[in-house]
Amino acid sequence: MPAGRKLVIVESPAKARTIASYLGDSYTVEASVGHIRDLPQPSELPADMKKGPFGKFAVDVENGFEPYYVVDADKKKKVSELKKLLKDADELYLATDEDREGEAIAWHLLAELKPKVPVKRMVFHEITREAIGRALEATRDVDDRLVDAQETRRILDRLYGYEISPVLWRKVRQGLSAGRVQSVATRLVVERERERMAFRAADYWDVTGTFAQASPSVETEEGSFSARLSQLGGRRVATGRDFDDRGQLRNADVAHLDEQRATAVAAGLQEASFAVLSLETKPYTRRPAAPFTTSTLQQEASRKLRMNSRQTMRTAQGLYENGYITYMRTDSPALSSQAIDAARRQASELYGPEFVPDKARVYASKNKGAQEAHEAIRPAGDHFRTPAQVAKDLSGDQFRLYELIWKRTVASQMADARGSTASVRLGADVALEEGTTQAVFSASGTVITFRGFLAAYEEGRDVDRYAEEQGGAAGSTKGERETRLPQMAEGDALTGTDLTADGHSTSPPPRFTEASLVKALEERGIGRPSTYAATISVIQDRGYVTSRGQALVPSWLAFAVIRLLEENFDRLVDYDFTASMELDLDAIAAGDKDRVEWLTQFYFGDQGKAAQGATAGPQGGGLQGLVANLGEIDAREVNSIEIGEGITLRVGRYGPYLEVPGAEGEEARRASVPDDLAPDELTVDKARELIESQPEGDIVLGEDPESGHSIIARKGRFGPYVTEVLPEPELDEGLSAAARKKALAALPKPRTASLLKTMDLQTLTLEDALRLLSLPRVVGTDPESGDPITAQNGRYGPYLKKGTDSRTLPTEEAMFDITLEEALAIYAQPKRGRGASAAAPLRELGEDPVSKKPVVVKDGRFGPYVTDGETNATLRKDDAVESVTLDRAAELLAEKRARGPVKKKTTRRAPAKKTTTKAKAPAKKAAPKKS
């Protein structure tokens, strides 16, 4: 880099490219590709440190919770590149995101690069030419308080996870994890499933009818409307909301209609004369929703675009880094004055001046502790680009999300929707067994006379468990749709037709969706919206939660984990305690609390130097003492859930299974629980069905016609399998124990084969078993090498084998019907990975901006990946093959190039002595002041 240039460091390559396009030739913009340093795993510490104070957490808890940071192995090359660029620079600009994480990245860069030139912290909320220009003129120093808050959170999560997770490993299953936010999020999902399991449906009936003016005049509107029976004999008719989750009425004064009574009412009203009892009209006004925060964007994208939280944040990150939207991690719904002017101007141009109120709307966060350093998420720039203007540059998820953000932002500055809501009560006398009584029906309708912001956007809503029970009343509305009642007056005669009795059942509480779980976490003040996507991904990756459509379903493993935490670490999964920790982190960021004192109180409790007003540690004491004094945890009890009638579900090493005690002297009966069976669907009857369907002992399938040996099927530790029963060997009774053992070892072993994925013990036939036992099957002989080619089933699925050369087969059935010609064709393809054959590209994306080579998407052993022929980068979980863009592929390839090749681990002798730790550098004060 020529002398006199300025070095600007950002997090991502995409962000670097966009910013570089706005800066002149005197600037070099480079990406750090995220964090360059972090706490290492204790096993990765230098040998002389493993037994020292850093050995357990890579944090010295005895000396001010001093962290030991190391440069990530895949970032050493990147750090070297940055140091080289810095040598030729006369100024350093740290342009990482303006939040705790971005501030920490900037601080770590300072500590590692040790610049000798002036350093400026450059912050902005959007990547536009104007915003970058303003940021260059308003630089500042690194904010130590934000760094303290991020560092405290990182250390807190390390202490929490490293103390609690080993308990889960010992008592539930290896490889599990606990976390400050993930465990609480899992508990929310499990508690909702418990509510569904305890739920008992209640049946109730209602009566609906269609009504119209008996004698419509010229002045009144002809037309009919629907209404629902709301009162009978002066008592309100029960609806679904009047029942609790046990199926009991909350209020005994309501009239609970059963089928007989509802049918009698409907029949008695067939010839009745109805009249309007009352009519009330009120003005209707609806305000637009506030601009997007991180949380509301995730919720709305889930409802309207069916995008999960991680996918939403990934897409928003791309839009931000390419200059289309403002920063996507924010708790604030506020807009800058420039954004308000842009939204009002655009609303007036597109919809008319009457759609813009006289005064601008100002929004503020309702959440305590909200971080309002940023604006709301909105289109970037002082003049918004419409969806039509960006359609040529954006496609797929990026276009849909931009359009959603644009609509929400513009609508937030538009006028209220206005109209009127009319509510009518009509009645008639009905003769029942106990005598004549009055039946009252109700209906309402809304007419919107001025659509206002609805012309641009309408907010989505979560599914309401009572929607059918309450909102389903004919003619009723809550503003989502427009309905109209005919013009009527009190006392008008009405005719009633289609009077029908209908039965209903109450619904259990709905499962969380990603949108409603994000909303629940935010309402409780747990975690930060910017971390919700990662939290939901973690609990899914750990097997605690699975998705069924949009619903989040907890696994039985999650039940066991949450039970252990509730019974032994109840404060750590308490919602209020977790929220209070988040407030304390905010206080540290504001400089109102000291991080060392707070961590001391959390970890050591009252035995440490407690800070005044600090959050009490778990169970009122410290985390360290709590874990040390746990006592004995009964692992069998923790992993057991009572289903009823003596049936117990146990979470085993290989998955959940049911167990019911056998009769006296008999073994307990067991049955596996299908993966697709949700916990609330496992009733006593279903459990009995599963147990009864499990065969007891061996299943005799028949005899092998060639050998005459019996073929049986049985359940094994690793799944069902078939085997042959060999005749009992006849051995000389005079053999010694050693000779007998040797003779038995020399006997032929029975053929055994696992069932294919498509097979089931209940429907397995002798023919199926013999096909399995015929493997490995000789397909033929390679005409060139003379080696036999066999098809067989292995640990990782079906494959071909020729000498030492193995190739994967596409299906299990191919083992039985693949021909020699087809096998040779597979072997004729070039090898890829561990013997796999090369596949044609799934998609062609275009030219990579760095290597100038064509980028394609391919399917690999570990999933789909993008490649330019030189560098391969695996697609992330939410990068769909169908929608991945060239920009996203280029970003993944750039990140992979920055990491460099993965070095193989080698055994190296530990250094003689190393006393200097890369701990938190005194460089906090060493950060150069703004020149």
N, C-alpha and C positions, 0 to 999 in steps of 0.2 A: 504494500500500500504506500503510495507516494507520501512524503512528509507533508504535514499541514492538513491532513485529512482528519475527519471526525468519525469515530467508531460508535455506531448505535447498535445496542444489543437488545433483541426482543426474544420471545419464547419460541415462536414457531416459524418455519420456513415460509408458509403462506403469508403470515403477517409481515415478515421481512420483505417479501417481494412487493407487497402492496405499498408499504411505507417507502421503500427505495424508489418507487415510481414517482413519489411526490417530492423527494429530496434531490438536491443537485449533485453534481459530480464530486463535490468535496465531502460527501458522506458515504461511508461504507456501512451497510446494514447487514447484520449477521444474526442468526438464531442460535440460542443456547439449547433449543429443543427441550424445553421444560427445565426441571431442577437439574443442577449439576452435582449436588451433594445431598447426602441423606445419612440417617443413622444406619449403620451396617447391621446385618444379622450378627449376634454374638459369636457364632461359629466362624465368621469371617474376620474377626479381630486378629491382630498380630498375636503370635504365641505368647509374648511376654505380658500381654494385657488380659488374656482370658481368665486369669486367676486374680486379677486386680479389681478395683472398684467399678470398672466399666464392663466386667465380664458377664453380668446377667442381662443388662438392658442396653449396653453401649451408652449408658447414662450413669454418671456418678451421683447416686441419690444421697450420699453422705456429705457431699461437698457442693451444695448449691444446685444440685440437679444439672451438673455440667454435662452437656452432650458431647459425644465424640463423632465428628462428621468425617466422612470419606467421600472422595469423588467416585461416583458410580463407574464401574468398570467400562461400561459402554459410552461413558462421557469423557474419558481421558483424552481421546483423540480430539474431541471437540474443544476441550479446555486448552490443549496445546495450540490449536488453530486460533483461538481467541487471544491467547497470550502473544502469539506471533503478530496478529493484526494490531494489537495494542501497542507494540513496540514502535510502530510507525505512525501512531496517532498522537495528536496534540490535545484531544479532548475525548472523554468517554461519556456517552449518554446511555443510561440504563432505562430502557423504555418498556419494561415489563408491566403487566396489568396492575391497575391501582386497586388492589385488594390485599388481604393478608398474605395470600400465597405468592402474588406477584412481588410484594415488598420483600418477602423472604428470599425469593429467587435473586432479586437485585442485591440483597445483603450477602448472600452466599457468593455471588459473582465478585463482589468487592473483596471478600475475605480470601478468595482463591486467586484472583488475578493480581491483587496487590498493585493497583495502578499508581503510577508516579505522575500522572497528568491530572488536570482538573476533572472532577466527576460531577455530572448533573443527573438528577432523577427527573425523567421526562414522563409525564402522565397525560392520558387523554381517554375520553369515553367512546370515541368513534374514530375510525381510520378514514378520514377525508382530508383533502388538501388543506382546507381551512383549519380543521382541528389540529393537524400536525403542525401547521404554522403557529397557531396559538400556543401549543405545548412547548415549542422551541423557545418561545419568549417568556414562559412562566415555569421555569424549572425549579426544583427544590432539592433538599437533601433526602437521603433515605430515612424513613420514619421508624425510629427504633421501637416505638410503642407497638406498631403493627407487627414488627418482627417478633417482639416479645410474645404477643398474643398467638402468632402462628407457631412459635417454638414451644410455647406452653401446651398448645393443642397437640402438637406432634409428640411431645414427651408424655402427656397424659394418655394418649392413645397407646403408646408403647407400654406404659406401666399397666394399663387396664388389660390390654390383650395378652401380655406376657405373664401376667399373674393369674388370669382367669382361664385362658385357653387350655393350659395344661390340665386343669381340673376336668374340663370337658373331654380331653384325650383319655384320661384315666377312667372316667366314669360313664362316658357315652360312646365315643368313637374317635379314633385317630384322625387328625387332619381338620378337626373342627376349629372354629374361632369364635371369640366373643369380642364385642366392640361397644364403645360408649353409645353410638347411635344405632348401629346395626342390630344389637340385641333388643333395644327398645322397639325398633321398627318391627322386628320379628314377633315380639310380644303382642303388639297391636293386632297383627294378622292372626296369631294363635287365639287371642281372646275373642276375636270376632267369630272364629270357627267354633270355639267353645259355646258361644251364644247360640249359634246355629244348631249345634248338637243338642243343647238343652231345650231348644225351641219346640213348642207343641202348638200345632195349628188349631185354630178355632173356626168353626163353620158359622156363617151367618147369611141371611137372605135379605134382599131388598126388593122394592117394586119400582119399576120405571114405566113411563108412558109418554105418548106423543099428544100434544095439546095444541088447540087452535081457537081463534075467535068463533063464538057460536053464531054471531050475526055481524060480520065485518062491515064497517061503513066505508064511505069513500075516503074519509079522513084517516082511517086506521089502515095499517099495512096488513094485507093478507099474508099468511105464512104460518107454519107450524114450528114448534120447538119441543125439545125433550126436557123432562124434569124427573127428579128422583124423590121417592117418599122420604120425608125428613122428620115428620112427627106423626104419632098415632095416639089418639086419646090424650093429647097434651104432653106426652112423653117423647123425647127425642129418640129416633130410631138408631140403633147401634150400627156403627161402621167399623172397618178394620182397626182404626186407631183406638177404639175403645177397649181393645183386648191387650193384655200383657203377653210376654213371650211364653208364658205357661198356658196360654189359651183361656185365661180367666178374665172376666169383665172387670175393668178398673172402677166402674161406677155402676152401682146396682140400680140407679134411678132411670137408666136408659131402657128402651124397649128392644129386647133381643128377639128378632124374628127367626123362627125356624121355617122349614119348608111348608109345613101344614098351615101355619098362620099367614105366611106371606102369600101362599096360593089362595087362601080364603079372602084376604084383602083384595088381591087382584080380581078375583071373581066377583066380589061384592061391589066393585067400582065400575063394572063393565057398562052399566046403564046409568051411572050417577051423573048429576049435574054439577059441574065445577064452576067456581067463581074466583076472581082475583081477590085475595085477602089483603095484600099489601104490595106496593111497588116502590122501590127506592132507587134513585139514580145519583151516582157520585162521579165527580170528575176523576179521570184516570191519567196518571203521570208516571213516566218511567225514565229514569236517568241512565245515561250510558255507563258502562263499566270503565274503571280506571285503566290507564295504559298498563302494559305487561310488566310484572316483575318476574324473576326467575321462576318462582313457584307457580304463579298464575299462567305463565307461558307453558310450563310442563303440563299443567292440568288441562288447559284448553287444547293443546296439541294432541293430548291423549283422547279427549272427547271428539274433536272435530276431524283430526287427521289420522287417528289411530296410530300415533307414534309413541313409543315408550320414552321414558325420561332420558335414557342415555342417547337414544337416537335424536331426540329433540335437541339436547345440548350439543351433540356432535354437529348437527346441521347448523345450529345457531352459531357455533364457533367458526364454522366456515364462512357464514355470512358476515360475521364481524371482521374476521381477518382479511376478507376481500373488500371491505369498505361498504357493505350494504346496510348493516344495522349497527346500533350502538352496543356497548359492552353488555354481554348477556348474563352476567352474574351481579345481580342487584336486588336489594330488598325494597327499593324506593319506587313508587309509582309517579314521582314528580317529573315534570318536563321542564326543560330550560325555556327561557323566553323565546329563543330562536325557534325551538321546536313547536312551541304553542303557536307562534305566528305562522309557521309553515303549515301546520295542521289546519288552522282556521282558514288560511288563504286557499288551501287545496279543497277543503270542504265547500267553500263558497263558489269556487270555480266549477267544481264537478256537480254540485247539487243545488246551488242557488244561495244567495245571501240570506234568505229566510231560514235556512237550515243551520245558521251559525248564531249562537246567542250573543247578546250585546257585550257581556263580560266573559273573559277567558275563564275556563275551569281550572282550578288549582287542586291538585291531589296530594295527600300526605299519607304516610304509612300508618296503619292502625296497630301494627305489631310492636310490642315493647322490644327494645334492643335492636331494632332494625338498623342495618348499616346503610346509611343514606348518602354515601360518598358519590354514588353514581346517579345518573338519571334512570328513568324507566327504559325498558327495551323498546326502541322505536327505529324507524328508518333513519339511516345516517344522513348527515348534511343539513344545511340551512334551508334547502329546498328538496322536498321528498320526491323520489322517483316512484311513479305509479307502477303497479304490477305489469301493465302493458309495456312500459318502458324498459323493464328489466327482463322481460320474457325471452328476449333473444340471447341473453347471457346466463340465465338461470333455468334449471329444469328440475323435474322430479321433486324430491323433498325440499330442496332449497327454495324453489319457486313457491311451493305451497306454504311453507313457513313464512317466507317474506310477505306473501299476500295476506296471511293471517295477521302479522304484526302491523302491516300498513293499514289494514281495515280497522284494527283495534285502536291504533293511534289517532287516525283521522276521526273516527266515531267519538272518541273521548272528548273532543272539542266541539261536538255538534249539539244541537238543541234537543231538549227532552221530547220523547214521544208523548203525544197528548190524545185524549179521547174521553170516553165516558163508560162507566160500568153500571149496568142495571141489574137489580136483584128482585125477583118476583116470588111471592108465596101464593099458592092457590090451593083451594081445599074443596072437599065434598064429604058428605056423611056416608058412612058405610055400615051395613048391618052385619054384625058378627055374633057368635054364640052368646057372648056376655051382654049383648045389646048394641045399640047404635052409637057410634063414636065418630069423631072427626079425623079424617086423613088429610095431612098437609104435605104438599109437594113443593120443592124449591128448585129454582134454576137461576142462572146468571149469564150475562153476556157482556162482552166488551167490544166497543166500536172505537177504532183508532181513527181519529179525524186528521191527525198530522203525524207522519211517521218519524220525523226528526232523524235521530241517529240510526234508527232501524233501517233507513235507506242504505246505510253503509255496512252495518254489522249488528249481529245479535249474539250475545254471550251464550255459550252452551251450558248445560246443566247436568249434574250427576244424576244417575238413575235413582228415583225415590222409591223406597220399599213400599210406600203407601200410595203410589201414584194410581194404581188400579183401584185401590180401596177407597181413596178420597178424591183424587183428581179425575177419576173416571166418571164422575157424575155428568150426565149428559148436559151439555150446555155450560158447564163450569169452565172457568179459565183463570189462569194466574198471569195472564199477559203474554204467554208464548204464542197464542193463536187468537185470531179475531173471530168472535161469534156474535151474532146479532139476534136480539129478541124482537118480535113484532111489537108495534105500538099498542099499548094497553093502558087501561085506567082501573083504579080500584073499584071493585063491584062488577066488572065486566064478566059476562057469562062465557064459559069455555067448554069445549067438547074434549073428551078424553078418549083416545084410541090406543091400540097396541099396548094395553096394560099388561105387563109381564112380570112374573116373579122370577128372580135370578138368585142362584146360590153362589157364594164366594168362600174362599178360605184365606186366612191371614198368611202373610209371607214372612219368612225368617229375615233377620237383618241381612242386608246385602253384603257380599264379600267386598273387601277393598279392591279397588282398581289402583293402578299406579297413580292416577289423578287424585282419587280420594285419599290414598295413603299419604301422598305429598301434602294434601290439604290438612289432614289430621296431624301430621308432624309439625307443620307450620303453626297451626292453631295452638298447639301445646308448647311451642317455643323450643322444640327439640331439634338440635342440629342447625344447619344453615341450608337454605334452598339450593345454594351452589353445590352442596354435597349430596343432595337427595338422589340424583341419578346414580352416583357411584354406590350409595348405600343400598339401593334397590337391586343393583347388579350384584353386589356382594352376597346378599341374602339368597339370591337366586343361584349364584354360582356355588354356594356352600350346600345347596340342596335343602335349604330351610323352606323355600317358597317356590312354587311352580306356577305357570300361567295357564289358565283355562279360558281361552278367548281373552277378554280384558280383565277377568277376575284373577286375583292372587289367592292361591290355595296353599295353606301350610302343609308340610309333610309331617308324618309321625315323628320324624327325627327332630323337627322343630318343637314338637310337644315335649319331648324328653329334655331338650336343651333348656327350654323356658322353665320347665318344672324345676330343674336343678338350680337355675339362677334365682327363681322366685323363693325357693326354700332355703337357699344358702347365701344369696347376695341380693336380697330383696330391694335394698336401697339403690343398688346399681342399675336396676331396671325399673325404678320408680320414675314415673313421668315428670313429676315436679322436681325431683332431685336432678334429673338429667337436664331439664330446662334451666335450673338455677346454675348449673355448671356453665351453660352457654352464656348466661348473663355475666358470670364472673370473667369469662374470656373477653367479653365486650368491655368490662371494667378494666382489665389489664391493657386492652388496646387503647382505652381512653386515658391510661396513666393513673387510674384511681386505685389500682391494686398492684401489689408487687408479686411477680410471678413465682419467685423462690419461696416466699412465705405461703402463697396459695398452694403450691405443689407440696410443700412440707406438711401443711395441714391435711391435704388430701391423702398423702401416702402414709405419713406417720401418725396422723390423728393428734389427739391431745398430748401425746408424748413429745411431739415436735414443737417447734416455735410457731404456735398458731397465730395467724394474723387476725386482728380485730375485724369482726364482720365477715370473715372468710366462710365459705360454704363448709359445713361439717363433712367429714369424710364419710364413707359408706358405713351404715349401721351406727353412726355417731362417732366411730373411731376411724383408724387409718386402714387403708387397703392392705398394707403389709401385715398388720396384726390380724385382720380378718381372715386372710388366706392361711396364715400360720396356725390359727386356732379353729379351723373348720370342724375338726372332729371327723368321725367316720361317716362317710356318705354311702348309703346302701345303693350300689349301682343297679341291682336288679329292681329295686323299688322305683328308682328314678326312671327307669326305662319301661315301666309297666303302666298301662292305662286300662282301667276296668271298663269293659263294654256292657256288662250286665249278665245276670243268670249264670255266674261262674265263669264267664268267658273273659279272658285277659288278652289284651294286645301287648306284645313285647317288641321293643325296638332292638333288633339283633344286629350282629356284625354284617350280615348279608341282606338286611332289610327287615321290614316289619312282618311279624307273623302272629297268628292267633293261637292261643293255647287254652284247652279245656281239660280239667282233671279227668283221668280215666276211672273206670269202676275199680273197686278194691282189688289190688294186685295187678292192675293193668297200667300201662304207661299212659301218660297224658297224650291227647291227640293234638296235632298241630296242623296249621294250614297257612300258606303264604297269603299275603294281602296284595292284590293287584296294584300296580303303580298308579293306574288311572282311576282308582276308587278314592274319592275325597273323604276325609275324616267324618264329615257330617252324614255321609251316605252309608257308613258302616254301622247299621243298626244291629240289634240283637238277632233279628230274623236273617239279615244278610250274613252276619257272622256264622250263624248255624248252617246256612246254605253253603258257605265256603268250606266249613269243616266237614260237612257231610259229603261234599263233592270230592274231597281228597281221599284217594284210595289208601287203605290200610295195608301195610306190608307190600310184598312184591306182587306185580301183575303178571301172570303167566300168559304170554302171547301165543305160544304154540311151540312146535319142534322144527328145527332146521331140517328140511328134507334131505340135505346132503350128509350132515354129520349125525343127525338124530339127537342132538343136544337140545335141551329146553332153552327157550329164549324168554327172558323176563325183562320187565321195565320196573324201575324203582326211582324214588326220590333220593337225591344225593346232596351232599353238603354244597356242591357247586351247581346244583340244578338236576333235572331229570335226565336219566340215561338208560340205555339198554345194554344187556350183557348176556352171555351164554353161560349155562350151568354145566360145568364139566363134571364127569363122574368122579366119585371119591377115589383117590389113589390107593393102591394096595402096596403097602410098604412092609418090609420085614420087621416084625415086632422086636427082634433082637438088636436093631440098630441103636447106636448111641445117640445122644441128643444132637451132637455136632453132625454126625453122619445123616441123621434124619432131616436136620435143617438143610444140609447140602442137597439131599435128594429132593426135598420139596422145592428148593430153588431151581432145580433143573427141570421141573415139570412144566409143560406148556401152560401159558397164562390164558385166561378166558378173554375172548374178544369183547371190547367195550367201546361204546360210542355215545357221545352226548346227543340229545335231540336237537334238531334244527330249530331256529327261531319260530318257524311257521308250524311246528308240531306241538301237540298237546297230549299229555298222558292219557286223558280220558278217551281220545279218539284214535290213539296209536294202534296200528295193525301189525301183524306179523310181517307182512310184505314191507312196511315202512322200516321195521327193525332190521330186516335182512339187508335192505339197501344201505342202511347206516353201517352195518357190520361189514359190508363189502369194501368199505374204504380202508386204505387208499386204493383207488382204482387206477389200473394201468391204462392210459389213454393210447399209447403207442410208442414207437421208437423214433428218435430223431435220426433221419436218414444221413445227416452229415457226421454227427459225433457218435452215433450208435447208442447214446444214452437213453434209457427208458424215461418217458414222461408220465408222471402220476398226478392224479387229482386227489386232494385230501383236505381235511378240515383241521384247522389249527387254532391256536389261542386267539389270533387276530382275524379269524374268518377263513373262508375257502381260498385255496391257492394251488398253483401248479408247481411241480418240482422236477428239475432236470439236473441231476448231479447236485451241485451246490447253488444252482441258479433257480430262484423262486420268483413267481409272478402272481399277483393277486387276481382272483377270479371275480367277475362282477356280481354273481349271485351264488347262493348255496346250491340251487338246482343245477348250476353249470357243472358241478362235480360229477354228476351222473350222466349228463348228455353231451358234454363238450367232445368234439371230434378231434382227431389228430391234426387235420388241416387247420381247424380253428386255433388249436393250441400252438401250432407252428407260427401262425399269423401273430399271435400275442408275443411270442418270443422274437419275432422279426422286428418288433418295435423297439426303439432305443430305451435303455433302462433309465429310470428316474427314481431317486431316493433309494430305499432298500429293496431294490428289485422290481419296483413298479414300472409300468410302461408309460411313455409320454402320452399326454392327452392333448386334443386340439383345444385352442383357446376358447373360453366361454364367451368373451367379448373383446372387441378391439376398441380402444379408447382414443387413440391419437398419439401425437408426438410428445415425449417428455421434454419440458423446457430446459432441463439441465443436460441430459445425455444426447438429446435430439434423436432418440431412437423410439420406434413404435412401442407403445405400452399396451399390454393385453392383460386380461383376467384369465387365470388358469385355475384348475382344480388340483389341489395337492394332497399329500398324505394327511396334513394337519388342517385341511380346509382350503377354501379359495384364497388366492393371492394375486398380487399384481407384479408384473415384471417388465423391464425394458430389455431383457436379454442378458443384462449384467448384474442387476440388483433385484432381489426378490423381497417383497414385503407382504406379510400375511394380513388379510383384511381383518379388521376388528369385528367384535360380536355384532355391532349394529350397522356395519357396512354391507348392505345387501348387494349381491352380484348384479341385480337388475338395475340398481339406481346409483351405483358408485360412479363418480364423475372423474374426468381427467385431472381436475384440480386436487381432488381428494387422493387419487392415486399418486400424483406427483408429490403431495405432502408426505404420504407414507414412505415413498421411495427416498425422499430427502432425509427423513428421520432415520431410515435404515442406513443410509450412507454415512450420516453423522455418527452413528454408533460404531461404525467400522466392523470388521470381521470379529466373530466371537472366538476368543482365545480358549484353547483347551486347557483344563486345569492340569497343572504339573506339581509334583511334590518338590517343595523347595525348603531348604534349611532356613529356620527362623533367624532373623537378624540377632546379632549378639546382644544388643540392648537398644531400646528405643524409648526415650523418656519424653520426647515431644509428641503431644497429641494434637490432632487437628480438631481441637475442641473449638467451642465458640470463641472466635478470635476476639482479643481486646479491640479488634478492628472496628467495633461499634463506634468508638471514639475516633478511630483512624480514618473513617470515611471522609474524604476530602470535602472541604466546604465549597459552596458554590462560588465560582470565580466571578 
